[in-house]
Amino acid sequence: MNICRTKKQLKLAVKQAASQGKSIGFVPTMGYLHDGHASLLRAAREENDVVVLSIFVNPMQFGPNEDLERYPRDEERDLALAASCSTDIVFLPTVEEMYPSKPLTSITVRSVTERLCGASRPGHFDGVGLVVSKLFHLVQPDRAYFGMKDAQQVAVIEQMVLDLDMNVEIVPCPIVREPDGLALSSRNVYLSPAHRTEAAVLSQSLGELAQALNVSSSMTGAQCVALITNKIKETSGEIDYVELLEYPSLRTVAMHIPLDRVLSGQRFIVALAVKFGSTRLIDNALFHVEEVIERV
C-alpha cells in the first residue's frame, strides 16, 4: 500500500497507474474509518484496477462552533482497515499541504444546498465542494464512491460534477447500519451509552414510515413528517430537522396534499438530523410514492 503525504507523491502515483491504462476508483473520507467506509472501498475494489483512499479532516467544511478539533482521528487504525480492503494508495495530507495559503476560490452549488444540512450548517457544502474538487483534480478518478447516509452531499457532488463537466462517475453506495439499525458514523463514538440506545429511533422511525407508506401512498408529506417527529419526541433527542423533499433536486413538496397526487412516480427523500447530547446524527430513506424502493 502506497502511503502518500504530499500532493506531488499522490500525483506521481496516480499518473503511473493511468499511464498503464488502469482504471482508478476513489474513496474520499475524513478518516476514523468504519465498516461503512470499508463497503465503499470494497465497491471500488470490485470495479477498478487501482483504489485510492484519501483521509483528510477538511477544516473548510466545519463551522466556527463545530467539532473540528475533537473530530475523532486514528491513523494507525485507518491504515489497517485500508490494507484489509486491498487499498492501493492512501493520501494522508496535512492541512498545510492541502491549503498552503488561504483559498480565494469557492465552489457554491445553489438550490440543493439551501435545505437540510445546508441550512443548519451555513458554508458547509462550499467547503465540501472545494475539497472534493481539489481531490478530483489530484486523483483524476474514473469513479468516486460516496455513502448515501449523507444523501444531500451526494446530490451536491453529482450536481457539481454535472455543471463543471468533471470526467468522473459518482457511485452512490447504500448506508451500512449497526444490528439495531443505527447508521454507521465516525461521530457515533461520541454517544453516551444511554444516547446510543436512544439513537436507534432514527432508523426505527424511518422503518415505521416505510411500513405506513406500503399500506397507503395517499399519506401527505405532513403526515409522514409527523410520524417521524412524534417517534423521536419519545426520546431525549433534539430535532434539527425532519423534512420530506424531492430527490435529488431537494425541491420542496406540497405537504398537505396526498403524495400520490403531487409526486406520482417520483422519488423522494425523508431526511432527519437529531442531536443526542452534543452529538448530531443524520439519517434518511428514499421512497417512491407507489412503494418503498429502498432503505439507503
C-alpha positions in Angstrom: 0.0 0.0 0.0 1.5 3.3 -1.1 1.1 6.0 1.5 1.3 9.5 0.0 1.5 12.5 2.3 2.1 15.2 -0.3 0.2 16.2 -3.5 3.3 15.6 -5.5 3.6 12.0 -4.3 -0.1 11.4 -5.0 0.0 12.8 -8.5 3.0 10.7 -9.3 1.3 7.5 -8.1 -1.9 8.1 -10.0 0.0 9.2 -13.1 1.9 5.9 -13.1 -1.4 3.9 -12.8 -3.1 5.9 -15.5 -0.1 5.5 -17.9 -0.6 1.8 -17.7 -4.2 2.1 -18.7 -5.5 1.2 -15.2 -8.9 2.5 -14.0 -9.0 4.4 -10.8 -11.6 4.2 -8.1 -11.5 6.9 -5.4 -13.0 7.0 -1.8 -12.6 10.4 -0.2 -13.1 10.3 3.6 -12.3 12.3 6.8 -10.9 9.2 8.5 -11.8 7.3 11.6 -12.9 4.6 9.3 -15.6 2.1 9.9 -17.5 -0.7 8.1 -19.4 1.9 6.1 -16.1 3.2 4.6 -15.0 -0.4 4.1 -18.0 -1.0 2.0 -17.0 1.9 -0.3 -13.5 0.6 -0.6 -14.8 -2.9 -1.4 -17.1 -1.5 -4.1 -14.2 0.5 -5.6 -12.0 -2.7 -5.5 -14.6 -4.7 -7.4 -14.9 -2.1 -10.2 -11.4 -0.6 -10.7 -7.8 -1.7 -11.2 -6.5 0.8 -8.6 -8.2 2.0 -5.4 -7.3 5.4 -3.9 -8.4 6.4 -0.4 -8.0 9.9 1.0 -8.1 10.7 4.7 -8.4 14.4 5.5 -10.4 16.2 8.1 -11.3 19.2 6.0 -11.4 22.4 8.1 -13.2 24.3 5.3 -16.5 22.4 5.9 -16.6 23.0 9.6 -18.4 26.0 11.1 -16.8 28.1 13.9 -18.7 26.2 16.7 -18.5 22.7 15.3 -16.3 19.8 16.3 -13.2 20.2 14.1 -10.7 19.9 16.9 -12.3 16.9 18.6 -13.3 15.1 15.4 -12.0 11.5 16.0 -8.7 10.6 14.4 -6.8 7.3 14.4 -4.3 7.0 11.6 -2.9 3.5 12.6 -6.4 2.1 12.7 -7.4 3.7 9.4 -4.4 2.3 7.6 -5.1 -1.2 9.0 -8.7 -1.1 7.6 -7.5 0.3 4.3 -5.0 -2.5 4.0 -7.7 -5.1 4.8 -9.7 -3.8 1.9 -6.7 -4.1 -0.5 -6.4 -0.3 -1.0 -3.6 0.6 -3.3 -2.9 4.3 -2.5 -3.7 6.3 0.6 -3.5 10.0 0.6 -2.8 11.5 4.0 -2.2 15.2 3.7 -1.9 17.8 6.4 -4.0 21.0 6.3 -0.9 22.9 5.2 -0.4 20.5 2.4 -3.9 20.8 1.1 -4.2 24.6 1.8 -0.7 26.1 1.6 -2.5 29.5 1.6 -6.0 30.7 2.4 -8.2 29.7 -0.6 -9.6 32.6 -2.6 -11.7 30.3 -4.8 -15.0 28.9 -3.7 -17.4 26.4 -5.2 -21.1 27.0 -4.4 -23.8 24.7 -5.6 -27.1 26.6 -5.2 -30.6 25.2 -4.6 -29.6 21.7 -3.4 -27.6 23.2 -0.6 -30.3 25.5 0.7 -32.1 23.0 2.9 -31.3 20.2 5.4 -27.7 20.4 6.5 -27.0 23.3 4.1 -29.5 25.4 6.1 -28.3 24.1 9.5 -24.6 24.5 8.7 -24.0 27.6 6.6 -21.0 27.3 4.3 -20.6 23.6 4.9 -21.2 22.5 1.4 -19.0 25.2 0.0 -16.2 23.6 1.9 -17.2 20.1 0.7 -17.3 21.3 -2.9 -13.9 22.9 -2.7 -12.1 19.9 -1.1 -13.8 17.4 -3.3 -13.0 19.4 -6.4 -9.3 19.6 -5.3 -9.2 15.9 -4.7 -10.8 15.0 -8.0 -8.2 17.2 -9.8 -5.4 15.4 -7.9 -6.6 11.8 -8.3 -8.3 12.1 -11.7 -10.5 9.1 -10.8 -12.7 7.2 -13.2 -15.2 6.6 -10.4 -15.7 8.1 -6.9 -17.7 6.4 -4.1 -19.9 8.1 -1.6 -22.2 6.7 1.1 -25.9 7.6 0.9 -26.0 8.3 4.7 -25.3 11.9 3.6 -27.7 11.9 0.6 -27.6 15.7 0.3 -23.8 15.5 -0.1 -24.2 13.0 -2.9 -26.8 15.3 -4.6 -24.4 18.3 -4.3 -21.4 16.5 -5.7 -23.4 15.0 -8.5 -24.6 18.5 -9.4 -21.1 19.9 -9.2 -19.8 17.1 -11.5 -22.6 17.8 -14.0 -22.2 21.5 -14.0 -18.4 21.5 -14.3 -18.2 18.6 -16.8 -15.9 16.7 -14.5 -14.8 13.4 -16.0 -15.8 11.2 -13.1 -18.7 8.8 -12.4 -20.2 9.3 -9.0 -21.2 6.0 -7.4 -23.7 6.3 -4.5 -23.5 3.3 -2.1 -26.1 2.1 0.5 -26.0 3.1 4.1 -24.3 0.5 6.3 -26.0 0.0 9.7 -25.5 -1.5 13.1 -27.6 -4.5 14.1 -30.2 -2.2 15.7 -30.3 0.0 12.6 -28.2 3.0 13.6 -26.3 4.3 10.6 -22.6 3.9 11.0 -20.9 7.2 11.6 -17.5 8.3 12.9 -19.4 10.5 15.3 -21.2 7.6 17.0 -18.2 7.3 19.2 -19.3 10.5 21.0 -22.6 9.0 22.2 -23.1 8.1 25.8 -24.5 4.5 26.4 -28.0 6.0 27.0 -27.9 8.2 24.0 -26.5 5.3 21.9 -29.6 3.3 22.8 -31.9 6.1 22.0 -30.3 6.9 18.7 -31.7 3.7 17.2 -35.0 5.7 17.0 -33.8 7.3 13.8 -33.8 4.2 11.7 -36.8 2.8 13.6 -38.9 5.8 12.8 -37.9 5.6 9.1 -38.8 1.9 9.1 -42.3 2.7 10.6 -42.8 5.2 7.8 -41.8 2.7 5.2 -44.5 0.3 6.6 -47.1 3.0 6.6 -46.3 4.0 3.0 -46.6 0.4 2.0 -50.1 0.4 3.3 -51.1 3.8 1.8 -49.2 6.1 -0.5 -52.0 8.6 0.0 -50.4 9.9 3.1 -49.5 13.6 3.0 -46.0 14.9 3.5 -47.1 16.5 6.7 -48.3 13.1 8.0 -45.0 11.5 7.1 -43.1 14.2 8.9 -45.4 14.0 12.0 -44.9 10.2 12.2 -41.1 10.6 12.4 -41.2 13.6 14.6 -43.6 12.1 17.2 -41.4 8.9 17.4 -38.3 10.9 18.0 -40.0 13.1 20.6 -40.4 9.9 22.8 -36.6 10.2 23.4 -34.3 12.9 24.6 -33.3 13.7 21.0 -33.3 17.4 20.0 -34.6 17.6 16.4 -32.7 19.8 14.0 -34.9 18.9 11.0 -37.2 16.3 9.7 -38.0 17.0 6.1 -39.7 15.4 3.1 -38.3 16.6 -0.3 -38.0 15.5 -3.9 -34.7 13.7 -4.6 -32.1 14.5 -5.9 -33.3 18.1 -6.6 -34.3 18.6 -2.9 -37.2 20.7 -4.0 -40.0 21.3 -1.5 -43.2 19.2 -1.7 -46.8 20.4 -1.1 -47.1 19.0 2.4 -50.9 18.8 2.9 -51.8 17.1 -0.4 -51.6 13.3 -0.7 -48.2 12.2 -2.0 -49.8 10.1 -4.8 -51.2 13.3 -6.2 -48.1 15.5 -6.0 -45.3 13.0 -6.5 -46.8 10.3 -8.6 -43.9 8.1 -10.0 -41.2 10.3 -8.5 -38.6 9.6 -5.9 -38.5 11.5 -2.7 -36.3 11.5 0.5 -37.2 11.7 4.1 -34.2 13.2 5.9 -33.5 13.9 9.5 -30.9 15.4 11.8 -31.2 14.9 15.5 -28.8 15.8 18.4 -28.4 13.3 21.3 -26.5 15.2 23.9 -23.8 17.1 22.0 -23.8 14.6 19.1 -25.6 15.5 15.9 -26.6 12.5 13.8 -28.2 12.3 10.3 -30.2 9.6 8.6 -32.6 9.2 5.6 -34.6 6.9 3.5 -35.5 7.2 -0.2 -39.0 6.2 -1.5 -41.2 6.1 -4.5 -44.8 7.3 -4.0 -46.2 3.9 -5.1 -44.0 1.7 -3.0 -40.9 1.8 -0.8 -38.0 1.3 -3.3 -35.0 1.3 -0.9 -33.8 2.0 2.5 -30.5 3.8 1.9 
